[in-house]
Amino acid sequence: QGIGAKLILHGHRIAEELGYESVILIGHEKYYPRFGYKKTSNFGISFPFDIPEENGMALELVKDGLKDKKGVVKYPQEFGID
C-alpha cells in the first residue's frame, strides 16, 4: 500500500524543515536506494560496530549535505553505544 514509503518521505520533509542536511541509517540494501540512499562508505562514514557495508546508508537532503563530513556515527547516550 506504500505506507512505509510515505512515512519515510514524510520523515525526510520533517528533517529538512528542522534544518538537517542528511540522514544516516542502517537499512535493507534493496529498499532504501529507491529513496536516494547510498552506502555510507561512499561518504567516508562508518558505524561504531560491525555491520555489512551495504546496510549502512546515507541520504543528502540538500546538495552536498555530506561533503567533507567523515567519521563514525555517534548515537545518543540512551542507546548505550560507545
C-alpha positions in Angstrom: 0.0 0.0 0.0 3.0 2.3 0.1 2.6 3.3 3.7 6.3 2.7 4.6 7.4 4.9 1.6 5.0 7.7 2.7 6.4 7.6 6.2 10.0 7.7 5.0 9.3 10.7 2.7 7.4 12.5 5.4 10.3 11.9 7.8 12.6 13.5 5.1 10.4 16.5 4.9 10.4 16.9 8.7 14.2 16.5 8.8 14.6 19.2 6.1 12.2 21.6 8.0 14.3 21.1 11.1 17.4 22.1 9.2 19.1 18.6 8.9 21.3 18.2 5.8 21.4 14.4 5.7 20.0 11.2 7.1 22.1 8.2 8.1 20.6 4.8 8.8 21.0 1.0 8.9 18.6 -0.5 6.4 17.9 -3.0 3.7 20.2 -2.6 0.7 17.4 -3.2 -1.8 14.7 -1.0 -0.2 16.4 2.3 0.7 18.2 3.1 -2.5 14.8 3.8 -4.2 14.7 6.9 -1.9 18.2 8.0 -2.9 20.2 6.4 -0.2 23.8 5.4 -0.9 26.3 3.4 1.1 27.8 5.4 4.0 31.2 4.1 2.9 30.8 6.3 -0.2 31.0 9.3 2.1 33.7 8.1 4.5 31.2 7.4 7.2 31.2 4.2 9.4 29.4 2.9 12.4 30.8 2.2 15.9 30.1 -1.6 15.4 30.3 -4.0 12.6 27.6 -4.1 10.0 27.6 -5.3 6.4 28.8 -2.4 4.3 25.7 -2.5 2.1 23.4 -1.9 5.0 25.0 1.4 6.2 23.1 4.1 4.2 23.1 7.9 3.9 20.9 10.4 2.1 21.9 14.0 1.4 18.8 16.1 2.0 20.5 19.1 0.5 23.1 19.3 -2.2 26.5 18.3 -0.8 24.9 17.7 2.6 27.7 15.3 3.5 30.5 17.0 1.7 33.6 17.0 3.8 31.8 15.1 6.6 33.6 11.9 7.5 33.8 9.8 10.6 31.9 7.4 12.9 28.2 7.7 13.6 27.6 8.8 17.2 24.5 7.5 18.9 22.7 9.3 21.7 23.6 8.1 25.2 20.3 6.3 25.6 21.3 3.7 23.0 24.2 2.6 25.3 26.6 2.5 22.3 30.1 4.0 22.8 
